[in-house]
Amino acid sequence: MSLISRSRPAPPPTRGASRPAGTATSRILVWFRNPRNILLAVVALVVAYLAVVPAGTMVVASLQGSFLSADKTTWTLRHYGETLGTSDFWVLVGNSFAYAAATAAVCTVVGFGLAYLVSRTNTPAKFFAQIAALVPLIIPGILNTVAWALLFAPRTGALNVLLRDLHLPAFDIYSLAGMVLVQSMHVTPVAFLMGTAAFGNMDSSLEEAALSSGAPPWRVFRTITARLIRPAVMSAALLMFVQTISTFEVPQLIGVPGHKFVFVSRIYNALQQFPTDYGTVGVIGIFILVVASVGLYFSRKLGGSGAEAQTITGKGFRPTSIDLGRWKWLGLAAFVVFFVVAVALPLLMLVWSSLLPGYEPPSIAALHRLTLSNYSAVLHTPALTKSVTNSLITAVLAGAVVTVLSSLVAYITVKTKARGRGILDGLATVPIAVPSVVMGVGILYWYLTAPLPFHLYGTLAILVIAFVTIGLPYGMRYIVPGIAQIKDELEEAAAVSGASWLRTFRRIYVPLLAPSLLAAFLYTVIVAFREISAAIFLYTEDTQVVSVTIYTEWANGSYPIVAALGVFIVVFLAVIVGLVSLVTRKTGLNRNRH
Amino acid sequence: MIEIRGLIKRFDGKAVTRNAVDNIDLTVPEGQLVTLLGPSGCGKTTTLRLIAGLERPDAGEIRIGGKVVYSSDDNVYVGVHQRPIGVVFQSYAVWPHMTAIQNVMFPLRSGQKKLPVPEARAKAMEALDLVGLADLADRPAPALSGGQQQRISLARALTREPEVLLLDEPLSNLDKGLRDRVRDEIRAVQQRLGITTVFVTHDQDEALAVSDEVILMEYGQIVERGPAQQIYARPRSEFTARFMGISNSMPGTVTACSDDLVDITLPHGTLRCVAAGDLVEGHQVNVFIRPESLSLSRKDTTGLGWKGTVEFSIYHGDCWDYHVRVGDTLLRSRIYKEKVGLSHGDPVFVSPDQETAIAIPVGTPAANAGTPPLAGTATAG
């Protein structure tokens, strides 16, 4: 890609009157004499590499006759024909879509419903709105899944025991309905946040105008509020759909025991078999990739057209409440129920299980057996402490790399007129559209097959690469607005004062951006620490990270250890999340965005 | 006709010691346009929203057209959608998913009595005609300019033929040129229909231009009320004087009184002023003089001029503003006549016009309670 440009701060001296028009080559040579341009070009290449490799490898694998074998490479569409021709595949499609669509529907309805209550009515639930921003961050999906599996374990699950005591039929969590329930609990807070943002962006005088036109509240909701919020609802639903269809934990832990296979679990299990059918894995991977890209494309498009509702808000803007009268307590009750179910139950379940030598449902009798031995076991098992260390190392490294990369990319895309900066911006956001599973498998394939002078498979580096790629879009989201707020004049003033570009970047941008940089760093650490959908394909014995350990310990049946480790993770993430919100609040940055 | 008695609205939150709207009594006579004027945060918009029912008062009574819509004593609260009102918002609030005519038809199709579509359309067209937008009826709302959107908003507020029209800073989101046109339009329509109207603004020129009566508010209370001309020419409080742009003020003492004229001794001489309120000899007053009432000359022809020096001058196109230091005070004089330019350091004589300056007793309460008039003491100019 070409980044050749007439950039504002240090224009390359190509237009001198005395200078004869140089050849293309000489112009490029001149351009590279500027260290700033070299740095920017390198950054662009790195980002392009990170963004293109996983998906690209996936495409190649799906098109090769026999990927990863000693035979001569042949190109074929055979895998597509074979995979798409089986009824097994279409059952998979049916399961995956049913699972993702039902989850998207449930969490969007619940999330936006709660968001409406908190941002448009006088339901006294502002407190919950603040908690909701933090919950999905501190309870990783894998822990949510584990907790729900314990709550609804067929015979001994706490809630099933309760149901049986009430003479109600037990709930079989190992089913499609169970998968939808567990995944909904995890993503609803995100839908809720998107909902509060959407309602917050909507000028409430649009509703007041309808009220004062004589329309009763329910009619205002139907003809104005619901109609204006519709694009945001669709956008959120699509995003939830994509997120659901591309994550690992629920399909594997809940779906597989119930013999409900979806794309992700099918890919994982295909890769566990020998000989591995790389072609089929590739085709399924490409299929998810396409579904995710189409979904995200329309999600963005709809989200964008939601801007029509934002017309002008002016200084008269003040979000107001519809007075629910006594009904507001019902609204509050909805919040309490939701938070008890989605947050308190799973967390309490984890804590409870972590305090018992073996899993059993809560009871008075069990109180005598409470013990801290699981915690000390976690601290004294080398394999477990090693996975925590691995997670910390990879997360911190990924955080640092993402922070540096995304600040440079943000600089290029926001502050220079470099040709191709739009493409660079696009590349940096590509990883959002690549499902983590595809990311994991693609990276795995690449480093197994690419003729590189070094071997990364089996090292922590390959995990760092995956986490950097996944974290890059999030880093950008923190840093781009930060850098956009810094006026060009500040850089120009430094240049006029005689500072070189590197010095300007270090002395002007870095200090001014410090809060954004810190937030991007911490947020990437959180994302990397929780990540499992890609890591599950990339770990080896020595490079196990903590999320993977939770999964393997769970598969071994060591539930109390899983629970104790889970409690450690929640506490650790809560501390980091606390830091992030402290940083963002102190500096007036936007709330955590997901 | 709107009647308000003892209206109180508290601020949300505990740390606030004063009320957003603090015990307001107010009557808007049938067919009149009354402006609520004041700096931001004075409670004018809150008052309007309480009349509309968009917010719920904490105490008091509101009647619209004789009918009680809120009363804390009788525990009456009529919801927004049941009040006979039309509201125009600062942000237009034109629904972006509808065309112009759909916006205007909405009140006719959604209110308590619903008109059939053809009838509603005909009435909406009338309203659009009234604001001169009939030929844009089928445009999607976002395709209209700010001024057009605000006129749609006005048509929408009027189409239901409400008893009262409530306008919440309807002009402040518009460009300067457009502002005057929409302002004129609003006043023209209001007078043609004879509709009782409350107009909220922070712009005194706007208030003077459209009002039958101006009500000045500060700290949630009414400071002064009266016809526009009276508020402009004869303010009775320092807050009003400053807010209406009388930027020169000097302390003085009353030496003689006759009717509503008083002679005041100032640091630089004496001046015959209009008295605001009852004054007797020896009273301490502040004298407020409009910049237009100070004329400048190089020579003291009358012998009454105050000697000063020019600090700096500002050229406005149709006039000059000279800032002249007289003793310790910096006076602003506005000169419309073509004049030989004076510049920094030039000595001049300032002659105030007799009987135009206003003498206001020192310490007139800014409002009817003892809240310190912070905004009022800020030096103007």
Contacts between the chains, C-beta under 8 A, distances in Angstrom:
chain1	res1	chain2	res2	distance
A	203	B	91	5.4
A	203	B	93	6.5
A	205	B	89	4.3
A	205	B	90	7.6
A	205	B	91	5.3
A	205	B	93	4.0
A	206	B	93	5.0
A	206	B	95	6.0
A	208	B	52	7.9
A	208	B	54	5.4
A	208	B	80	7.4
A	208	B	87	7.1
A	208	B	89	6.9
A	208	B	93	6.9
A	209	B	87	6.5
A	209	B	89	6.1
A	209	B	93	3.9
A	209	B	94	7.9
A	209	B	95	7.5
A	209	B	153	7.4
A	209	B	156	7.3
A	210	B	95	7.6
A	210	B	106	6.8
A	210	B	110	7.1
A	211	B	54	7.2
A	211	B	79	7.8
A	211	B	80	4.2
A	211	B	81	5.1
A	212	B	52	5.6
A	212	B	53	7.8
A	212	B	54	7.1
A	212	B	80	5.3
A	212	B	81	7.3
A	212	B	83	7.5
A	212	B	85	5.7
A	212	B	86	7.0
A	212	B	87	4.1
A	212	B	157	7.8
A	212	B	166	7.8
A	213	B	81	7.7
A	213	B	86	7.7
A	213	B	106	5.5
A	213	B	107	3.6
A	213	B	110	6.2
A	213	B	111	6.7
A	213	B	156	6.7
A	213	B	157	8.0
A	213	B	160	6.8
A	214	B	81	5.1
A	214	B	82	7.6
A	214	B	107	5.5
A	214	B	110	6.1
A	214	B	111	3.0
A	214	B	112	6.2
A	214	B	160	6.3
A	215	B	81	5.6
A	215	B	106	7.2
A	215	B	107	7.6
A	215	B	110	3.7
A	215	B	111	6.9
A	216	B	79	7.8
A	216	B	81	5.1
A	217	B	79	7.8
A	217	B	81	7.2
A	219	B	110	5.6
A	220	B	81	7.8
A	223	B	106	7.6
A	223	B	110	7.0
A	224	B	95	6.3
A	227	B	97	5.4
A	228	B	95	7.6
A	228	B	96	7.3
A	228	B	97	6.4
A	308	B	96	4.6
A	308	B	97	7.4
A	308	B	142	5.8
A	309	B	96	5.9
A	309	B	97	7.9
A	311	B	91	7.4
A	311	B	92	7.3
A	311	B	94	7.5
A	311	B	96	5.6
A	311	B	142	6.7
A	312	B	91	5.3
A	312	B	92	6.8
A	312	B	146	7.5
A	312	B	173	6.2
A	313	B	91	5.6
A	314	B	90	5.5
A	314	B	91	4.6
A	314	B	172	7.4
A	314	B	173	4.8
A	315	B	90	7.7
A	315	B	172	7.8
A	316	B	45	7.4
A	316	B	89	6.8
A	316	B	90	3.5
A	316	B	91	5.5
A	316	B	168	6.7
A	316	B	169	6.1
A	316	B	172	7.7
A	316	B	173	7.9
A	317	B	91	6.5
A	320	B	54	6.6
A	320	B	55	7.3
A	323	B	56	6.3
